[in-house]
Amino acid sequence: MMNLQDFLPMRHEILLVFLMIVIILCEIFISEKSKHYVINISIVLFVLQTIVGFLPIQQGNMFGGMFQNDLFRSTLKNILSIGVLIVFLQSSGWLKKEENKGKISEYFLLLLSTLIGMFFMVSSGDFLMMYLGLELATIPITALAAYERNKSKSAEAGIKLLLISALSTGVLLYGISMIYGTTGSVYFADVAVNFGKSSLQILGLIFFVAGMGFKISLVPFHLWTADVYEGAPISVTAYLSVISKGAAVFIFMIILYKVFGALFDMWNSLLYVLAVVTMTVGNLFAIRQNNMKRFLAFSSIAQAGFILLGILGSNAMGAASVAYFVLIYIVTNLGAFGVVSAIYNASGKEDMREYNGLYKTNPMLSLVMTLALFSLAGIPPVAGFFGKFFLFTSAASHGYYILVLIAVINATISLYYYLRVIKAMFIDPNDNPIPYFKTDVPARIGLVICVAGIFIVGFATSIYEAIYKFTSLM
């Protein structure tokens, strides 16, 4: 018989369920005029959940090994929690708008539902738990993409995301069925022992990589990304670009390392090609974009290509570099999205050309955007430089020197289109720039966290060392 202590490995998930119950009670008992208090209640409770997540956790397995938790997986969940907290803070001003007042609770409930799914996915010990977590993480996010029901682009984004998610899930399940059929088990440990190099198993691996490629937006599985990012609300776009992608990267990496180690020679060649085309295509298409959400969409595709360099490290250093880079990517990309969100909420503008002269009227937002773009480009001394440095080092340690050279060239290309935004804000003239405005307090706190992270995470080597220590215990 299980007691309360036996459930402690599920601490993150249980706390999120408790938070959802509180939000549902608030929806029932708080009057319509006071519904905006749900925003503050949700943020405060999630802050507490994030803090509790960093307390020492009991390691162990549950449900016959379907659910697993250790220091590394707990660290991955804490990284995702930090990102979600920033998204909550940045969403407050937008949720207070008149058109959103009747559906505030739904926003938080859907977002927390996807996060629970991602947590289950990260802690999965077999393909069944991974699939259930993936679906729980995917279905609510399609509703969030269509959150602005009065806008056709938002409805279109929801439908596109739903259809492409169904297709990618079908591809993924087909690959898993081949793996189960040839190994006789869905448990990661059993599959790893019985996995060989038969044609059906290789085909199953290819389908698995393709299915996850849709979730991570790897080229050529990326075609949905820009349209969905443009149509969805900015806070949802930010969530998709960092939290959803980060969780998919984490479980993708864990399964490749722990399950498909016997086929390393095959999947490393596959990831090599995907890394090159993803970095290159993402960068080349980002150059052509003027809409800021589409611009950041192709930027996130290019960043996914860089992440694959760390996965190719296929050891503790590779896993640590990926987790460390995702943490940096979260604070960096959410810093950029935070500025875009603040500007859109105040002026309704999201075209890059409308940012001309922004520094004259809103210098602080311009500086935050500049720091975020420098970090995305990997310019020292901000955190993005250190994140890319560890990724490149991980790949170079396994002899992928040509790939690292291609990555450096792509990083140089990315600098050009990131500087386009900076040029618009600081140099390009504008007779009618976006007027000065004040962002709400939670959004400013979110931007402060992002800026602090951009500086601190890169210089605090203890963060990388801690992640590396936990990775070696995985």
C-alpha positions as CSV (number, residue, x, y, z in Angstrom):
1,M,0.0,0.0,0.0
2,M,1.4,3.4,-1.0
3,N,1.7,6.2,1.5
4,L,2.2,9.9,1.1
5,Q,6.0,9.6,1.0
6,D,5.8,7.3,-2.0
7,F,4.3,10.1,-4.0
8,L,7.1,12.6,-3.3
9,P,8.9,11.8,-6.6
10,M,5.8,13.3,-8.3
11,R,6.0,16.5,-6.3
12,H,6.1,18.8,-9.3
13,E,3.1,17.3,-10.9
14,I,1.0,17.1,-7.7
15,L,1.7,20.8,-6.9
16,L,0.5,21.7,-10.4
17,V,-2.7,19.7,-10.0
18,F,-3.3,21.5,-6.6
19,L,-2.7,24.9,-8.3
20,M,-5.2,24.0,-11.0
21,I,-7.8,23.1,-8.4
22,V,-7.3,26.5,-6.7
23,I,-7.8,28.3,-10.0
24,I,-11.0,26.3,-10.7
25,L,-12.3,27.3,-7.2
26,C,-11.4,30.9,-7.9
27,E,-13.3,30.8,-11.1
28,I,-16.4,29.5,-9.3
29,F,-16.4,31.8,-6.2
30,I,-14.8,35.1,-7.5
31,S,-17.3,37.5,-9.1
32,E,-17.0,38.6,-12.7
33,K,-15.9,42.1,-11.7
34,S,-13.0,40.7,-9.7
35,K,-11.8,38.0,-12.1
36,H,-8.5,39.9,-12.7
37,Y,-7.4,38.8,-9.2
38,V,-7.1,35.3,-10.7
39,I,-4.0,36.5,-12.5
40,N,-2.2,37.6,-9.3
41,I,-3.3,34.5,-7.4
42,S,-2.0,32.2,-10.2
43,I,1.3,34.0,-10.4
44,V,1.9,33.9,-6.6
45,L,1.0,30.3,-6.3
46,F,3.2,29.4,-9.3
47,V,6.1,31.3,-7.7
48,L,5.7,29.1,-4.6
49,Q,5.5,26.0,-6.8
50,T,8.8,27.0,-8.5
51,I,10.5,27.6,-5.2
52,V,9.4,24.3,-3.8
53,G,10.7,22.6,-7.0
54,F,14.2,23.5,-6.0
55,L,14.1,21.9,-2.6
56,P,15.8,18.5,-2.2
57,I,13.7,15.8,-3.9
58,Q,13.2,12.1,-3.2
59,Q,14.4,10.1,-6.2
60,G,12.7,6.9,-7.3
61,N,10.3,5.1,-9.7
62,M,6.6,4.8,-9.6
63,F,4.0,2.6,-11.4
64,G,6.3,-0.2,-12.2
65,G,9.0,2.1,-13.7
66,M,6.7,4.1,-16.0
67,F,7.4,7.3,-14.0
68,Q,11.0,8.0,-13.0
69,N,12.5,11.0,-11.2
70,D,16.1,11.9,-10.3
71,L,18.2,15.0,-9.8
72,F,18.7,15.6,-13.5
73,R,15.0,15.2,-14.5
74,S,14.1,17.4,-11.5
75,T,16.5,20.0,-12.8
76,L,14.9,19.9,-16.2
77,K,11.5,20.5,-14.7
78,N,12.8,23.4,-12.7
79,I,14.2,25.0,-15.9
80,L,10.8,24.7,-17.5
81,S,9.1,26.1,-14.4
82,I,11.3,29.2,-14.6
83,G,10.3,29.8,-18.2
84,V,6.6,29.3,-17.4
85,L,6.8,31.8,-14.5
86,I,8.2,34.4,-16.9
87,V,5.4,33.7,-19.4
88,F,2.8,34.2,-16.7
89,L,4.4,37.5,-15.7
90,Q,4.5,38.7,-19.3
91,S,0.9,37.6,-19.9
92,S,-0.7,39.7,-17.2
93,G,-1.2,42.9,-19.2
94,W,-2.6,41.1,-22.2
95,L,-5.0,39.1,-20.0
96,K,-6.4,42.3,-18.4
97,K,-7.6,43.5,-21.8
98,E,-11.4,43.7,-22.1
99,E,-11.7,40.9,-24.7
100,N,-9.9,38.5,-22.4
101,K,-11.6,39.2,-19.1
102,G,-14.1,36.3,-19.3
103,K,-11.5,33.6,-20.0
104,I,-8.6,34.3,-17.7
105,S,-8.9,31.1,-15.7
106,E,-9.1,29.1,-18.9
107,Y,-5.7,30.5,-20.0
108,F,-3.9,29.4,-16.8
109,L,-5.7,26.0,-16.7
110,L,-4.7,25.2,-20.3
111,L,-1.1,26.3,-19.8
112,L,-0.7,24.4,-16.6
113,S,-2.2,21.3,-18.2
114,T,0.4,21.4,-21.0
115,L,3.1,21.8,-18.3
116,I,1.9,18.8,-16.4
117,G,2.1,16.8,-19.6
118,M,5.7,18.0,-20.2
119,F,6.7,17.0,-16.7
120,F,5.2,13.5,-17.2
121,M,7.0,13.3,-20.5
122,V,10.4,14.3,-19.0
123,S,9.9,11.7,-16.2
124,S,8.7,8.9,-18.5
125,G,10.3,5.5,-18.1
126,D,8.5,3.9,-21.1
127,F,7.1,5.0,-24.4
128,L,3.5,4.8,-23.1
129,M,4.1,7.4,-20.4
130,M,6.0,9.5,-22.9
131,Y,3.1,9.4,-25.4
132,L,0.5,10.2,-22.7
133,G,2.6,13.2,-21.5
134,L,3.2,14.3,-25.1
135,E,-0.6,14.3,-25.8
136,L,-1.4,16.1,-22.6
137,A,1.2,18.7,-23.5
138,T,0.0,19.1,-27.1
139,I,-3.8,19.1,-27.1
140,P,-4.3,22.1,-24.6
141,I,-1.8,24.2,-26.5
142,T,-3.8,24.0,-29.7
143,A,-6.7,25.6,-27.8
144,L,-4.4,28.3,-26.5
145,A,-3.2,29.0,-30.1
146,A,-6.8,29.7,-31.0
147,Y,-7.4,31.6,-27.7
148,E,-8.3,34.9,-29.5
149,R,-11.5,33.6,-31.1
150,N,-12.4,36.9,-32.7
151,K,-9.2,36.8,-34.9
152,S,-9.2,34.5,-37.9
153,K,-5.4,34.1,-37.8
154,S,-5.6,32.8,-34.2
155,A,-8.3,30.2,-35.2
156,E,-6.2,29.3,-38.2
157,A,-3.1,28.8,-36.0
158,G,-5.1,26.5,-33.7
159,I,-6.4,24.3,-36.6
160,K,-2.9,24.1,-38.2
161,L,-1.3,23.2,-34.9
162,L,-4.0,20.5,-34.2
163,L,-3.6,18.9,-37.7
164,I,0.2,18.9,-37.7
165,S,0.2,17.6,-34.1
166,A,-2.1,14.7,-35.2
167,L,0.1,13.9,-38.2
168,S,3.4,14.0,-36.1
169,T,1.8,11.9,-33.4
170,G,0.7,9.3,-36.0
171,V,4.3,9.2,-37.4
172,L,5.7,8.9,-33.9
173,L,3.3,6.1,-32.8
174,Y,4.0,4.2,-36.0
175,G,7.7,4.2,-35.1
176,I,7.0,3.2,-31.5
177,S,4.8,0.3,-32.7
178,M,7.7,-1.0,-34.8
179,I,10.0,-0.8,-31.8
180,Y,7.5,-2.6,-29.6
181,G,6.9,-5.2,-32.2
182,T,10.6,-6.1,-32.5
183,T,11.6,-5.8,-28.8
184,G,8.4,-6.9,-27.1
185,S,8.4,-4.0,-24.6
186,V,7.7,-0.3,-24.3
187,Y,10.0,0.2,-21.3
188,F,13.1,2.2,-22.1
189,A,15.4,-0.2,-20.2
190,D,14.0,-3.3,-21.8
191,V,14.1,-1.8,-25.3
192,A,17.7,-0.7,-24.9
193,V,18.7,-4.3,-24.0
194,N,16.8,-6.0,-26.9
195,F,17.4,-3.3,-29.5
196,G,19.6,-4.4,-32.4
197,K,20.1,-3.3,-36.0
198,S,17.3,-5.0,-37.9
199,S,15.6,-3.1,-40.7
200,L,12.3,-2.7,-38.9
201,Q,14.1,-1.3,-35.8
202,I,16.0,1.2,-37.9
203,L,12.8,2.3,-39.6
204,G,11.2,2.7,-36.2
205,L,14.0,4.9,-35.2
206,I,13.6,7.0,-38.3
207,F,9.9,7.5,-37.7
208,F,10.6,8.4,-34.0
209,V,13.1,11.0,-35.1
210,A,10.7,12.4,-37.7
211,G,7.8,12.6,-35.1
212,M,10.0,14.4,-32.6
213,G,11.3,16.6,-35.4
214,F,7.8,18.1,-35.8
215,K,7.7,18.9,-32.1
216,I,11.1,20.5,-32.1
217,S,10.6,22.3,-35.5
218,L,13.6,20.7,-37.2
219,V,13.9,21.2,-40.9
220,P,12.1,19.7,-43.0
221,F,9.4,19.3,-40.3
222,H,9.2,23.0,-39.6
223,L,6.7,24.3,-42.1
224,W,3.9,24.8,-39.6
225,T,6.0,26.9,-37.2
226,A,5.9,30.4,-38.7
227,D,2.2,30.4,-39.4
228,V,1.2,29.1,-36.0
229,Y,3.6,31.5,-34.2
230,E,2.2,34.5,-36.2
231,G,-1.4,33.6,-35.5
232,A,-1.2,32.6,-31.9
233,P,-1.2,35.2,-29.1
234,I,2.3,36.4,-28.3
235,S,2.4,34.8,-24.9
236,V,1.4,31.4,-26.4
237,T,4.0,31.9,-29.2
238,A,6.6,32.5,-26.5
239,Y,5.5,29.4,-24.7
240,L,5.7,27.3,-27.9
241,S,9.1,28.6,-28.8
242,V,10.9,27.9,-25.5
243,I,8.9,25.7,-23.0
244,S,7.3,23.3,-25.5
245,K,10.4,23.0,-27.6
246,G,12.6,22.7,-24.5
247,A,10.5,19.8,-23.1
248,A,10.6,18.0,-26.4
249,V,14.3,18.4,-26.7
250,F,14.8,17.0,-23.2
251,I,12.9,13.8,-23.8
252,F,14.3,13.4,-27.3
253,M,17.8,13.6,-25.9
254,I,17.1,11.2,-23.0
255,I,15.6,8.5,-25.3
256,L,18.4,8.8,-27.8
257,Y,21.0,8.3,-25.1
258,K,19.2,5.6,-23.0
259,V,17.3,3.6,-25.6
260,F,18.9,4.0,-29.0
261,G,22.6,3.8,-27.9
262,A,23.1,0.7,-30.0
263,L,22.3,2.7,-33.1
264,F,24.5,5.7,-32.3
265,D,26.3,5.5,-35.6
266,M,23.0,5.8,-37.5
267,W,21.2,8.5,-35.5
268,N,24.3,10.7,-35.1
269,S,24.6,10.8,-38.9
270,L,20.9,11.6,-39.2
271,L,21.2,14.4,-36.6
272,Y,24.3,15.7,-38.3
273,V,22.3,16.4,-41.5
274,L,19.3,17.7,-39.6
275,A,21.5,20.1,-37.7
276,V,23.1,21.6,-40.8
277,V,19.8,22.1,-42.8
278,T,18.0,23.3,-39.7
279,M,20.6,26.0,-38.9
280,T,20.9,27.1,-42.5
281,V,17.3,27.2,-43.5
282,G,16.2,28.8,-40.3
283,N,18.8,31.6,-40.7
284,L,18.1,32.2,-44.4
285,F,14.4,32.5,-43.9
286,A,14.8,34.7,-40.9
287,I,16.6,37.3,-43.0
288,R,13.4,37.7,-45.1
289,Q,11.0,38.3,-42.3
290,N,9.5,41.6,-41.2
291,N,6.8,40.4,-38.8
292,M,8.5,40.1,-35.4
293,K,6.7,36.8,-34.5
294,R,7.6,35.2,-37.8
295,F,11.1,36.6,-37.4
296,L,11.5,35.0,-34.0
297,A,9.9,31.8,-35.3
298,F,12.7,31.2,-37.8
299,S,15.2,32.3,-35.3
300,S,13.9,29.5,-32.9
301,I,14.2,27.0,-35.8
302,A,17.9,28.0,-36.3
303,Q,18.4,27.7,-32.5
304,A,17.0,24.1,-32.6
305,G,19.8,23.3,-35.1
306,F,22.4,24.5,-32.6
307,I,20.8,22.4,-29.9
308,L,21.4,19.3,-32.0
309,L,25.2,19.9,-31.7
310,G,24.9,19.2,-27.9
311,I,22.9,16.1,-28.4
312,L,25.5,14.8,-30.8
313,G,27.9,14.9,-27.8
314,S,26.1,11.8,-26.6
315,N,27.6,11.9,-23.1
316,A,27.2,13.7,-19.8
317,M,28.9,16.8,-21.3
318,G,26.5,16.8,-24.2
319,A,23.4,16.4,-22.0
320,A,24.6,19.1,-19.6
321,S,25.4,21.5,-22.5
322,V,21.9,21.0,-23.9
323,A,20.1,21.6,-20.6
324,Y,22.3,24.7,-19.9
325,F,21.7,26.1,-23.4
326,V,17.9,25.6,-23.0
327,L,18.0,27.5,-19.7
328,I,19.9,30.4,-21.4
329,Y,17.6,30.2,-24.4
330,I,14.5,30.5,-22.2
331,V,15.6,33.7,-20.5
332,T,17.0,35.1,-23.7
333,N,14.1,34.3,-26.1
334,L,11.4,35.3,-23.5
335,G,13.3,38.6,-23.1
336,A,12.8,39.3,-26.8
337,F,9.2,38.1,-26.7
338,G,8.5,40.2,-23.6
339,V,9.5,43.4,-25.5
340,V,7.4,42.3,-28.5
341,S,4.5,41.6,-26.3
342,A,4.7,44.9,-24.4
343,I,4.9,46.9,-27.6
344,Y,1.9,44.9,-29.2
345,N,-0.2,45.4,-26.0
346,A,0.4,49.1,-26.0
347,S,0.3,49.9,-29.8
348,G,-0.9,46.8,-31.7
349,K,2.3,46.9,-33.8
350,E,4.5,43.9,-34.5
351,D,6.2,44.8,-37.8
352,M,9.9,45.3,-37.6
353,R,9.7,48.5,-39.7
354,E,7.4,50.0,-37.1
355,Y,10.2,49.6,-34.5
356,N,12.1,52.4,-36.3
357,G,13.2,55.0,-33.8
358,L,12.0,53.0,-30.8
359,Y,15.1,54.0,-28.8
360,K,14.1,57.7,-28.7
361,T,10.7,57.0,-27.1
362,N,11.3,53.7,-25.2
363,P,15.0,53.4,-24.5
364,M,14.8,50.7,-21.8
365,L,12.7,48.3,-23.9
366,S,15.2,48.9,-26.8
367,L,18.1,48.0,-24.5
368,V,16.4,44.8,-23.3
369,M,15.7,43.8,-26.9
370,T,19.3,44.5,-27.8
371,L,20.7,42.3,-25.0
372,A,18.3,39.5,-25.9
373,L,19.3,39.6,-29.6
374,F,23.0,39.7,-28.7
375,S,22.5,36.7,-26.5
376,L,20.6,34.8,-29.3
377,A,23.5,35.7,-31.7
378,G,26.0,34.4,-29.2
379,I,28.0,37.6,-28.7
380,P,30.2,37.8,-25.6
381,P,29.9,38.5,-22.7
382,V,26.2,37.7,-22.5
383,A,24.9,34.2,-21.7
384,G,24.1,33.1,-25.2
385,F,27.9,33.1,-26.0
386,F,28.6,30.6,-23.2
387,G,25.6,28.5,-24.2
388,K,26.8,28.1,-27.7
389,F,30.4,27.7,-26.5
390,F,29.5,24.6,-24.5
391,L,27.4,23.2,-27.4
392,F,30.3,23.7,-29.8
393,T,32.8,22.2,-27.3
394,S,30.6,19.2,-26.9
395,A,30.4,18.6,-30.6
396,A,34.1,19.3,-31.2
397,S,35.1,16.8,-28.4
398,H,33.6,14.0,-30.6
399,G,35.5,15.2,-33.7
400,Y,32.6,17.1,-35.5
401,Y,34.9,19.9,-36.5
402,I,33.3,20.6,-39.9
403,L,29.8,20.7,-38.2
404,V,31.2,23.2,-35.7
405,L,32.6,25.3,-38.5
406,I,29.2,25.3,-40.3
407,A,27.6,26.3,-37.0
408,V,30.0,29.2,-36.5
409,I,29.2,30.4,-40.1
410,N,25.5,30.2,-39.3
411,A,26.0,32.1,-36.1
412,T,27.7,34.8,-38.2
413,I,24.7,34.9,-40.6
414,S,22.3,35.2,-37.7
415,L,24.2,38.2,-36.4
416,Y,23.1,40.0,-39.6
417,Y,19.4,39.6,-39.1
418,Y,19.5,40.3,-35.4
419,L,21.3,43.5,-36.1
420,R,18.5,44.5,-38.5
421,V,16.2,44.9,-35.5
422,I,18.8,46.8,-33.5
423,K,19.4,49.1,-36.6
424,A,15.7,49.8,-36.8
425,M,15.5,50.7,-33.1
426,F,18.6,52.9,-32.9
427,I,19.4,54.2,-36.3
428,D,16.5,54.1,-38.8
429,P,14.6,57.4,-38.7
430,N,10.9,57.6,-38.0
431,D,8.7,60.7,-37.9
432,N,6.0,58.8,-35.9
433,P,7.8,56.3,-33.6
434,I,5.9,54.1,-31.2
435,P,5.0,56.6,-28.4
436,Y,6.3,56.2,-24.9
437,F,4.3,53.9,-22.6
438,K,4.7,52.1,-19.3
439,T,4.5,48.3,-19.1
440,D,2.6,46.8,-16.2
441,V,4.5,45.7,-13.1
442,P,4.4,41.9,-13.6
443,A,5.7,42.3,-17.2
444,R,8.6,44.5,-15.9
445,I,9.5,41.9,-13.3
446,G,9.5,39.3,-16.1
447,L,11.9,41.5,-18.2
448,V,14.1,42.1,-15.1
449,I,14.4,38.3,-14.6
450,C,15.3,37.8,-18.2
451,V,18.0,40.5,-18.2
452,A,19.4,39.2,-14.9
453,G,19.5,35.7,-16.4
454,I,21.2,36.9,-19.6
455,F,24.1,38.2,-17.5
456,I,24.1,35.9,-14.5
457,V,23.6,32.5,-16.1
458,G,26.6,32.9,-18.4
459,F,29.1,33.9,-15.7
460,A,27.8,31.6,-12.9
461,T,29.8,28.6,-13.9
462,S,28.4,26.8,-10.8
463,I,25.1,26.4,-12.7
464,Y,26.7,24.5,-15.5
465,E,28.7,22.5,-13.0
466,A,25.6,21.5,-11.1
467,I,23.8,20.5,-14.2
468,Y,26.8,18.4,-15.3
469,K,26.9,16.7,-11.9
470,F,23.2,15.8,-12.0
471,T,23.6,14.7,-15.7
472,S,26.3,12.1,-14.7
473,L,23.8,10.6,-12.3
474,M,21.1,10.1,-14.9
